[in-house]
């Protein structure tokens, strides 16, 4: 019985969203949620002198509030200045190291010549909303401030018009919060996530969202996921009841003043793209039959068996797909 309880808790941490509010992700007209940190309304906060970044893999730390925050960074050989930066946000119970190993962003950076940052969430979670998720939400951790500081820590090595964020599950939800509470990102690329934070006055940006129709944790059609406990969990309440993903994307298309979307289907993958003013776009990629996973990524077999994780879809490789979109949509938000 104890082992079963531990598995349920770990599964919730790894995949879920604790206590998400019904009907969130629809950009309410009333202001709510934590206050926007200083500097997140414009260019990245400098955070002191630029950090010296060696080529290849490296690690670093920043002190934000009461927490020392850690991250990993990858700098391809030959990148000397003004390169794009992609911030990759792990899912709950993940880490920067796990995300770097699982999703193939370092190899993509070698080809595209951009930097990749892999921040670590407090307690392996991100503070998306007061109701979600885990230790980060419980302690009201300033994740927006941390990621904003991180993005501004590398001086002239980063092109501030080409800062992007992507993530899976809890990390995908954090990407949506960054889109709402900062103006430093040119585009975000959520996978297997949703938006549950208040987003009263979002500024336009480009979005590519990837989701499987068989996702049982954050359902494509909205509503409770299979780990929902109606918020009654003693250790980790979980009310997973987000909006339908097409409705969420339609809301962002209205925010971006986009035109009518155009859809194409190739095998199991349907891509719906709307072009928007300022060179922006909002794109939804739907994978028929895919679950809660990073398409084309890797999951440790033992962990997959133990936690009954969905295997990564082979119908699409998410990392180059997201990077191609990012590269085509530099921002007008910063600068």
N, C-alpha and C positions, 0 to 999 in steps of 0.2 A: 504493500500500500504506500509506504514511504517513497519507494522508487517511482511508483506511478505518479505521485504528487509532484516529485521533482521533475519528471519528464514533462508534465503539463505546464509547470512553471517555466521551464527552459524553452518549451515550444512557444509559449506566449511571448516570452522575451525576444526570441529569435525572429518571430514572424509578425507579431501583432502590434496593436495600438491600444493602449490602456485607456479605457473610459472615454472613447471618442463621443462627442455630442451628436445627437440626431440632427440631420439636415445641415451639417456644416459643409464648407467648401462651396457655398453659394454666394460668397461675397456680400454679407449683410451691410446695410446702409448705416448701422450704428457702430461706433468705435468700440473695440473691446480688446482683451488680451494684454500682455505685458507691454510696457512702454517701449518705444523704439529707442535703442541705445544711441548715444552720441556718435555722430559720424556716419550712421547707416543711411542717412537721407541723401548722401552724395557720394563723393569719391571715397575709396577705402581709407580707414584711419591709418596714418603712417605707422604708429606703434613704435616710434623711435627709429634708430638707424636701421638701414636695410640689412637683413640677415645675409651673411655670406653663404652661398649655396654651392656645394661641390657638384661635379657631374656625377650622374648615377643616382643610386638610392641614398637617402640620408634621413635623419630624424631631428626633431626640434621640439621646443616647448615655449609656451607663452603663459604668463600669469594674467588671468582675467578674473576679477573679483576675488573670491576666496579659493579659486581653483588654479592649480598649475595644469594647463592644457597641453596635450602632446599631439604630435602629428608626424607623418612621414611625407617625404617629398621626393619626386623623381624629376631630374633634369637631364634630358638627353645630351649626348655629346654634340658640340657645335652650337648649342643655344647660348648666345652671349648677351642679348638684350631684347627688350620689347616683344616677348613671346606671349602667346595666349596662356591662360591658366585655367585648368579644369579642376574643380573641387569635387572629389568623389566621396559621398556620404554613405557609410555602411548601414546595414539594417540593424535593428535591435538585437543585442547579444553578439553583434559582430565587432570589428575593430578596423583601424586603418590598415594594419598588416594583413588581415583576412581579405579586405576589399582589394588590396594591391595584388594579392596572390590569385584571387578568384576571377577577376573581370577583364583582365588583359589590357588595362590602360597604359602600362609602361611601354609595351610593344607598340601600341597605337601612337604614343607620344614620340617614339623613335622615328616613325614615319612622318608624322605631322609636325614635328619640331615644336612641341609645346610642353609646359610644365604641368605636373599633376600633383595635387596635394591630397593627402588622405588623413583628415583629422579624426581624432578619437572622441567619441561621446562619453560623458560621465556615466559610469555604470553601464557602459555599452548601449546607451540610449540617447535620444535627442529630445530636447524640450520643445515639442511642436505646439503645445497648447496646455493650459492648466490641467486638462484631463488626460494628457498623453505625453510622454510614455515613461514609465519606470522612474528610476532615481533622478533623471534629469528634470522631469516635470515636478516630481515631489519636492525637490530642492530649489526649484525655479532657477535652474542654471541658465546663465546668459550665453546660450549657444549662438544667437545672432551676433552678439558682440565679439565672441571668439572667432567666428568664421570671417567676420568683417575685418578684424585685426589681422588674421592670418593672411587674407587676400592682399592686404596692404603692406606686408612685411618684407617683400622682396625687391622693393625699389624699382629701378629702371629695367630690371629683368622681366617685368610683367607689363604687357600692353593693357592699360586699364579699360580700353574699349572692348577687350576680348577676354572677359572673365566669365566663366560658366560654372554651373553646378549641376551635378547629377547624383542619383542615389536610388536605392531600392528600399521598399517598404517604409519603415520609420525614417530612413534616409531620404526617400522620395518625398515624404510628407514635410521633412525639414527643408527640402529644396523649394517647396511651395511657400513655406513660411518666409524663406529668404526673399522670394519673389515679391512678397507682400510688404515686408518690413525693411527692405533695403532698396537702393537704386544702383547697385554696383554690378549687377549681373546682366549680361547681354542676352542670355538665354538659359533655360533650365531644361534638364532631361530626366523627368521622373520615370521610374519603372516600378510596376506593381505597387503603386501607392495611390493616395488621394489627398485632398486638401480639407483639413478639419479646423484650421486656425481661423480667427477673425481676419478679414481682409477688406477693410472698409474703403480704402482709397488706393487701390493698386495702380502702379504705373505700368504702361505697356511694356512687354518684352516678348521675345520669341520662346515658344515652348514646343518640345517634342515629348510626347507621353507614350509609353509602351505598356500594354496591358494584355493579359490573357483572358479569354472568355470563361475559362474554368478556374479562375483564381478563387479559392475558397476562403482565403484570409481577408482580402479586400475585394469583395465581389465586383465584377465589371458592371453589373446591373444595380449596384448599390445595395443597401440593406445590411442586416447582420451577417457577419462571417461565421465560419464554423467554430471559432474559438470564443464567440460572444458569450459572456456570462451575465449580461444585463447590468454590468457594473457592480455585481455582488461578490466578486472574488475577494477573499480576505487578504491575500498576499498581493494580488495584481488584478484589480478590477479591469474588465475589458468590455466595453460596449462599442462594437465595431459596426457602425451603421452610417456609412458615408453616402454621398450622393452617387447616382449613376455616373460612370466615367464620361460617357458622351455629353451629359448635361454639364459636368464640370468644364469640359473642353469648350463647349458652346459658350459658357460664361466668359472664359478668357478670350474667345474670339470677339465677343461683344466689347470687352475691355480694350482690345487691340484694334477695334473698328475694322475687322477683317471682312473680306469679301466672302462670297459663297464658297464653301469647301468643295473640292473635287476629289473623288475617291477612285482608287485602282485596287484590284485584287490580283495577287500572284500566289497561287497555292493556298496556304493557310493564312496568309498575311494580307490584311486590308489596310491601306494607307489613305487617310483622309487629310488633305492639306488645304489650308486657307491662307492666301497671301494678304498682307496687311500693310498699312502705310509705314514709311520709314524703313523699308527693306525687311520688315519683320514677317514672321509666319507662325502659325499655330498648327501643329500636326499631331494627329492621333494614329498610332499604329496598333492595330488589333490583331492578336494571334489566336485563331480558332483552336480551342481545345487546350491551350497552354494554361498552366497554373501559376502559383506564386513563386517566381524564379527570375534569374537574370538570363535572358536568351543568349545562348552561345557561351555562357560562363561555365565555371567548374564548381562542383560541390564535393566535399570529401565523402566517399562512399559510406564510411562508417557513420558519419553524422547524418547523412541522408536516410540511412536505414533506421537509425535510432529515433529520429524525430519525424519520420514519415514526410520528408520534404518533397516537394514537387521537383522532378528532374528538369534541368534546363532545356528549354525548347531548342530544337535544331532547325526550326523554320526560319530563324533570323539570328544574326549575330549583332547584339545590341550595341557593343562598344564602337565599332566603326560606323554603324548607322547613326548613332548619336553624335560622334565627332564630325561626320560629314555635314550634318545639320548645323552644328555649332560653327564650323568653319565658314559656312555660307551665310551666317547671320551675326556679324559683329554688331556691337551695340551702339545705340545713341543715348543710352541712359546716363552713362558716366562721361564726364568731360564737359 
